[in-house]
Amino acid sequence: MHIPDGFLSTPVWAALDATSVVGVAWLSRGASRTLEESRIPLLGVMGAFVFAAQMINFPVGVGTSGHLLGCGLLTFTLGPAAAAVVMTAILAIQALVFQDGGLLALGANVFNMAIAGVAAAWLPWRYLGAGRFRRLAVFAGAALPVLVAAALVLAQLRLSGVPLPGPILGVSLVLFLASALVEGAITVAVVTALEKMHPRWVQAPRHGSALPALAVTALVLAGVVAIFASPLPDGLEKLAEQVGIADRAQSLLNAPLPDYEFHGVDSDWLRRSAPGLAGVVLTACVAFLLGRILVRQRQGGA
């Protein structure tokens, strides 16, 4: 789902870069007004958890894999504004450190996942999450962002002049739908577990005994489980291969840990797990610092 540089035309990525800068700035102000200081550790832990979860690809079809986006999980625990800020931080770290998503296309990825994706997660949660349809709201709030982000990616590719034949487009939509259903099911299980670990955890996130458990889970996902992730290309990579644009992918900077691998070491486990662990720690620190900055902005403007 992360668009690399070279796929989008200049007018498309430039417009999305500008839109995302304005959108994230506005959402940051909203997060600053609502974020409580006691919830800052949760930003770091949830950011690390989602970063780790995005590393794990699972098969969704013949020759294709998918991975969690985490828009719903961030939205349910942090609120929409803070979720968008943390997701933006995750996407920026992935692009700058791991070469996952392009630098020029970062605005497109932020718009698709951090802005539109979080909005798509928030709507079902906002209108159905408080009643008897709570689990449906969690499922829909996790699955819908995948479909929205996928539709936006396809639209942006089409606006960039990339041909999308009907049969290939149909198969791609089915694969994205499969990923959405898997994400919905997994998120329902995770949210249910969080609520059991801490009363009213999702409705009123706060620092508590569940945070260490989440942190350990994130480290295990990145350092152990990610090694067994599917090596198959994800939906966007498969689509790029099918329509003949895979060789357009560019990298405008030398990321220190490209493709989530630590090159130059003999140990296969260390080569693949060390970058994931580093990414989890880096994401947690960045999200925590963003939380501190947001709270201080509110206190300074009070």
Solvent accessible surface area in square Angstrom, and as a share of the most:
residue,aa,sasa,rsa
1,M,16,0.07
2,H,19,0.08
3,I,0,0.00
4,P,29,0.18
5,D,5,0.03
6,G,28,0.27
7,F,8,0.03
8,L,15,0.08
9,S,37,0.24
10,T,82,0.48
11,P,98,0.62
12,V,19,0.11
13,W,55,0.19
14,A,40,0.31
15,A,58,0.45
16,L,22,0.11
17,D,37,0.19
18,A,61,0.47
19,T,64,0.37
20,S,5,0.03
21,V,106,0.61
22,V,106,0.61
23,G,17,0.16
24,V,27,0.16
25,A,55,0.43
26,W,174,0.61
27,L,28,0.14
28,S,25,0.16
29,R,161,0.59
30,G,12,0.11
31,A,0,0.00
32,S,8,0.05
33,R,149,0.54
34,T,96,0.56
35,L,4,0.02
36,E,100,0.45
37,E,85,0.38
38,S,62,0.40
39,R,37,0.14
40,I,3,0.02
41,P,41,0.26
42,L,1,0.00
43,L,0,0.00
44,G,4,0.04
45,V,22,0.12
46,M,0,0.00
47,G,0,0.00
48,A,4,0.03
49,F,17,0.07
50,V,2,0.01
51,F,0,0.00
52,A,0,0.00
53,A,9,0.07
54,Q,10,0.05
55,M,27,0.12
56,I,32,0.16
57,N,30,0.16
58,F,36,0.15
59,P,93,0.58
60,V,26,0.15
61,G,30,0.29
62,V,150,0.86
63,G,25,0.24
64,T,1,0.00
65,S,1,0.01
66,G,5,0.05
67,H,22,0.10
68,L,29,0.14
69,L,1,0.01
70,G,7,0.07
71,C,1,0.01
72,G,0,0.00
73,L,13,0.06
74,L,0,0.00
75,T,2,0.01
76,F,5,0.02
77,T,1,0.00
78,L,6,0.03
79,G,24,0.23
80,P,50,0.32
81,A,18,0.14
82,A,6,0.05
83,A,0,0.00
84,A,1,0.01
85,V,8,0.05
86,V,0,0.00
87,M,0,0.00
88,T,27,0.16
89,A,9,0.07
90,I,0,0.00
91,L,2,0.01
92,A,25,0.20
93,I,13,0.07
94,Q,1,0.00
95,A,2,0.02
96,L,78,0.39
97,V,29,0.17
98,F,1,0.01
99,Q,68,0.30
100,D,38,0.20
101,G,12,0.11
102,G,6,0.06
103,L,66,0.33
104,L,66,0.33
105,A,3,0.02
106,L,39,0.19
107,G,8,0.07
108,A,0,0.00
109,N,2,0.01
110,V,6,0.03
111,F,50,0.21
112,N,0,0.00
113,M,0,0.00
114,A,0,0.00
115,I,35,0.18
116,A,18,0.14
117,G,0,0.00
118,V,5,0.03
119,A,48,0.37
120,A,7,0.05
121,A,0,0.00
122,W,79,0.28
123,L,86,0.43
124,P,17,0.11
125,W,43,0.15
126,R,132,0.48
127,Y,150,0.57
128,L,66,0.33
129,G,3,0.03
130,A,102,0.79
131,G,47,0.45
132,R,221,0.81
133,F,94,0.39
134,R,49,0.18
135,R,154,0.56
136,L,94,0.47
137,A,0,0.00
138,V,5,0.03
139,F,64,0.27
140,A,30,0.23
141,G,0,0.00
142,A,1,0.01
143,A,8,0.06
144,L,67,0.33
145,P,1,0.00
146,V,3,0.02
147,L,63,0.31
148,V,43,0.25
149,A,0,0.00
150,A,2,0.02
151,A,54,0.42
152,L,45,0.22
153,V,0,0.00
154,L,13,0.07
155,A,48,0.37
156,Q,9,0.04
157,L,0,0.00
158,R,141,0.51
159,L,134,0.67
160,S,20,0.13
161,G,51,0.49
162,V,0,0.00
163,P,76,0.48
164,L,27,0.13
165,P,62,0.39
166,G,52,0.50
167,P,108,0.68
168,I,37,0.19
169,L,54,0.27
170,G,33,0.32
171,V,76,0.44
172,S,5,0.03
173,L,84,0.42
174,V,97,0.55
175,L,24,0.12
176,F,9,0.04
177,L,81,0.41
178,A,29,0.22
179,S,11,0.07
180,A,0,0.00
181,L,91,0.45
182,V,51,0.29
183,E,4,0.02
184,G,0,0.00
185,A,56,0.44
186,I,65,0.33
187,T,7,0.04
188,V,28,0.16
189,A,63,0.49
190,V,35,0.20
191,V,4,0.02
192,T,31,0.18
193,A,46,0.36
194,L,2,0.01
195,E,54,0.24
196,K,167,0.71
197,M,80,0.36
198,H,20,0.09
199,P,97,0.61
200,R,155,0.57
201,W,1,0.00
202,V,3,0.02
203,Q,90,0.40
204,A,41,0.32
205,P,11,0.07
206,R,118,0.43
207,H,113,0.51
208,G,18,0.17
209,S,93,0.60
210,A,2,0.02
211,L,7,0.04
212,P,81,0.51
213,A,43,0.33
214,L,8,0.04
215,A,36,0.28
216,V,89,0.51
217,T,56,0.33
218,A,0,0.00
219,L,72,0.36
220,V,67,0.39
221,L,32,0.16
222,A,0,0.00
223,G,2,0.02
224,V,73,0.42
225,V,57,0.33
226,A,11,0.09
227,I,28,0.14
228,F,161,0.67
229,A,16,0.12
230,S,18,0.12
231,P,132,0.83
232,L,65,0.32
233,P,33,0.21
234,D,16,0.08
235,G,11,0.11
236,L,3,0.02
237,E,93,0.41
238,K,49,0.21
239,L,1,0.00
240,A,2,0.02
241,E,96,0.43
242,Q,77,0.34
243,V,23,0.13
244,G,56,0.54
245,I,2,0.01
246,A,44,0.34
247,D,131,0.68
248,R,102,0.37
249,A,52,0.40
250,Q,105,0.47
251,S,56,0.36
252,L,88,0.44
253,L,56,0.28
254,N,151,0.77
255,A,9,0.07
256,P,95,0.59
257,L,28,0.14
258,P,31,0.20
259,D,102,0.53
260,Y,39,0.15
261,E,44,0.20
262,F,88,0.37
263,H,109,0.49
264,G,83,0.80
265,V,43,0.25
266,D,153,0.79
267,S,52,0.34
268,D,70,0.36
269,W,126,0.44
270,L,72,0.36
271,R,63,0.23
272,R,76,0.28
273,S,0,0.00
274,A,27,0.21
275,P,1,0.01
276,G,0,0.00
277,L,55,0.28
278,A,49,0.38
279,G,0,0.00
280,V,5,0.03
281,V,81,0.47
282,L,67,0.34
283,T,0,0.00
284,A,28,0.22
285,C,65,0.39
286,V,45,0.26
287,A,0,0.00
288,F,81,0.34
289,L,106,0.53
290,L,50,0.25
291,G,0,0.00
292,R,74,0.27
293,I,91,0.46
294,L,8,0.04
295,V,4,0.02
296,R,151,0.55
297,Q,104,0.46
298,R,77,0.28
299,Q,99,0.44
300,G,68,0.66
301,G,69,0.67
302,A,120,0.93
